[in-house]
Amino acid sequence: MTQPIYVTQPYLPPLEEFIPYLQKIWDSKILTNGGPFHQQLEQALCEHLGVKHLALFTNGTIALVTALQALRITGEVITTPYSFVATAHSLLWNGIKPVFVDVDPNTLNLDPTKIEAAITPQTTAIMPVHVYGHPCDVDAIQKIADNYNLRVIYDAAHAFGVQDKAGSVLNHGDLSVLSFHATKVFNTFEGGAIICPDAKTKQRIDHLKNFGFVNEVTVVAPGINGKMCEFNAALGLLQLKHIDQALARRQEIDATYREQLTGVKGIHCLSQAGEKVANYAYFPILAQPDYPLSRDALYDKLKQHGIHARRYFYPLISDFPMYRSMPSAQRSNLPVAADAASKILCLPIYPALQSQEQQRVIDLIKGA
Ligand SMILES: *Cc1c(COP(=O)(O)O)cnc(C)c1O
């Protein structure tokens, strides 16, 4: 029996390389609260990513929740239904009403031409997602935000290392949020970060992730415990040493899929969205009506052969019970997202995926 193949497999550096980091933690007995590895990783990521300030978090979801609090967002926030559920959950955790707007059919990112119609006097911000690491139309979104005096917080959970013509895609908007979950391109087992442009905001974020403490006796806000511990930070430092190699292998896998699947009747490979440096985090295909199988039949067929492709993002966030009664969650408001959710399939892509394994995936799709 061949090993099952999952949509992703976390990248783990050689274990022996991690031992010296553990030794340091054991020697110093500093386990958390902004220890040396935490400080080093914040610095190293700023340099690697080309961003000014970065605050590490215990995970991406707590980072999203905190990002909204850092900017004191209230009322309504315009967001996308086509994402991982944490995007909208972060709004509910803050007592904010998500307002879903449809996505662009080419990128599956929030469609800027549909945002204005959803703005009300309660709207305070836009929370778009760089889905699959493909950049949003950041210029159009910023223009709307400027016109209506709205803040922009990007859920950039998929966008580690992505650059557009202006440099890191993480520099757009007011804040960007990364996830370092095991399934992401760069992982610290669990982890996340907020990227912000100025030291003052970074300081507020640092307070908010530590219960609101600004010193031993002063608490300025009902902050959360969102601190990344030294173990995870050390994993990040080690992971960073291997990231270029990991991305290079992802790029090869992406190229092979594109070469072999382009021209297969009924299979559409989602293309990049103008990034200058991509991260090949996902390989999404759409099973069109002229493909011999439905998306779900293809999903089942692959599964029967031990290949666990994933339907990211199906169901839409707006179809989950805590959202579906909202007016903006109605299918008639989100036709493009609903159509994509019914056709999408993300194929296995990760550095350790073997060429013959990838070929098996391709052959199964071609032979449908
Ligand atoms: C993974 C992910 C998150 C949540 O990140 P965690 O680190 O798992 O909490 C949020 N948004 C999107 C789009 C994601 O893919």
The ligand as a Gaussian input file, in Angstrom:
#p B3LYP/6-31G(d) Opt

LIG

0 1
 C       -4.548000      29.519000       8.279000
 C       -5.404000      30.696000       8.094000
 C       -5.789000      31.523000       9.165000
 C       -5.594000      31.142000      10.602000
 O       -4.316000      30.977000      10.996000
 P       -3.973000      30.074000      12.279000
 O       -2.501000      30.330000      12.453000
 O       -4.267000      28.653000      11.906000
 O       -4.780000      30.550000      13.416000
 C       -6.485000      32.688000       8.890000
 N       -6.816000      33.017000       7.624000
 C       -6.494000      32.241000       6.579000
 C       -6.879000      32.694000       5.211000
 C       -5.805000      31.042000       6.771000
 O       -5.537000      30.253000       5.726000

